[in-house]
Amino acid sequence: MRIALLTEGGYPYAVGESGVWCERLVRGLGQHRFDLYAVGRPSATGASLPLPPNARLVRAAGSEGASGNLLERAALGPARAARRAYGRRDRRRFTDAYERLATGLCAEEDTADDLAGAFAEGLYELAELARERGGLPGALRSDDAVRALEAACRAPGARRGAAAAGLPDHLAFAEHLEGVLRPLSLDWYEEDALGAADLCHAAAGGTTALPGLLATRFFGTPLLVTEYGAQLRAHYLSGTGADRSAPLRTLLAALHGRLAAEVYRQAALLTPGNAHTRRWQERCGADRDRIRTVHPGMAADRFDGVGEDEESGDPATLVWVGRAEPAKDLVALLHAFAEVRTRQPDARLRIVTVPARDPGAESYLAQCRALAAQLFPDEAAGAHAVGENPVSFEELGGPEAPTLEDTYASGAVVVLSSVVEGFPAGLVEAMFCARATVSTDVGAVVEIIGGTGLVVPPRNPRALADACLALLRDPGRRYRLGAAARARALELFTVEQNLAAFRGIYLELLSRAPVRHRPGDGALFAHPAEAHVPGSWTPRAVTAGTGAPDA
């Protein structure tokens, strides 16, 4: 099967969580051919990861909308006619399409279906215009676009927040919209590009899935969307728009909401990574019959043997691992540990941070260090007579915490104190290590834990302290929970189960898709279903007396 894999601005150029998943998918399903389409390229050097034989990088779109065929040239070429000026007929065509898009965007959620569907109509008309004539980026920033947006914001039935938008808001939104709709201007919608794929698999929703949405529109190609964290949720939680006005935030939220809803509506199948993401998709209008939860696969081999001994780890040590950021609520954790320390004087807390690119991480970590020094001043001889601070701040990969395995194995209980989470991978890693866990009830925590750990409300240091003490004081319960956690993680969250799920999904979607005749097939039934299955189904006939295969 030929899969067009739409990557989230990462693989094969970078290895974030999405990149790691794409790498495992491509290498694990070697019987399929993967054509990679990278929407955005974060690497300034252009260096990419080595690809397996069954994968090739076909197209890439840079941060400025550049696009190119990387099989023919290393540098990214210009987007198709990005700045071409429209004539009168095309200008009218653009204005009509943009007015529909803006009207559907600004309309309230409870308006009539035909008005709400105007966004999708305008989106597809703009895509067809860009495919036929080019010039869309310049048109999206034109005065015609700004005037159409202003009229839609002030039309009857428009969102209350949008009606208050002024000219600066309209200009800022036009710039943002051009970036979101940049995939419409790419040269990917040809018979030898996305038109040649049996299936489009988007590694995220939103803009990443937009080329797959257009492939469905132009060629009828089935679209599979995998989300391990809802893009719309990420937009809402992003702090980059804190300086934007309320009307502009309303318009941006409406844009991302409408785009997400259209992707969910047209996708042949949605595969959220957890029930938390699934609920977001359903809330945006996704059909439950086309949603199938596929938990992300994680490598469990590295954790083999960790935690098998009932007495492994310091029985008085709590361990926290993650990025140092306010969403992890280390402040609540420190206050909870102060309560733990009061009731169990020999308790210790290891805070192990992973390297983060966020420039605010060091500042937040410094605040936490200061709070720890205030809550637990060093005392050579005092109530606890420990001679040092019971809270240690370490960095993963350092001498105190060289590996994740060593870090998780060093303590009795692993703690997660977050106020915001999607799919906390660190919690699964702790389960692989057979550690008992105490977590806050956020994101997909309850779904992951499944009764193999203790869960408490977020922002509640007293409840967090009580749960930690309950496990610190009961070694038998810790061991039983840890063993159950390992068994659950190995059943649900391994790479093998993830690959098995997508192996079946690919064949299922292909069997449901209509047969398509492509240029060059040359004959009817040139691509039977058996052609997508590796191996030979029937022996090759040999023409009698010649020894040559029968054509």
Buried (B, 14 or more C-beta within 10 A) or exposed (E): BEBBBBBBBBBBBBEEBBBBBBBBBBBBBEEBBBBBBBBBBEBEEEEBBEBEEBBBBBBBBBEEBBBBBBEEEEEBBEBBBBEBEBEEEBBEBBBBBBBBBBBBBBBEEEBEEEBBBBBBBBBBBBBBBBBEBBBBBBBBBBEBBBBBBBBBBEBEEBBEBBEBBEEEBBBBBBEBBBEBBBBBBBBBBEEEBBBBBBBBBBBBBBBBBBBBBBBBBBBEBBBBBBBBBBBBBBBBEEEEBEEBBEBBBBBBBBBBBBBBBBBBBBBBBBBBBBBBBBBBBBBBEBEEEBBBBBBBBBEBEBBEEBBEEEEBBBBBBBBBBBBBBBBBBBBBBBBBBBBBBEEBEEBBBBBBBBEBEEEEBEEBBEBBBEBBEEBBEEEEEEEBEBEEBBBBBBBBBEEBBEEBBBBBBBBBBBBBBBBBBBBBBBBBBBBBBBBBBBBBBBBBBBBBBBEBBBBBEBBBBEBBBBBBBBBBEEBEEBBBBBBBBBEBBBEBBBBEBBBBBBBEBBBBBBEEBEEEEEEEEEEEEEBEEEEBEEEEEEEEEEEEEEEEEEE
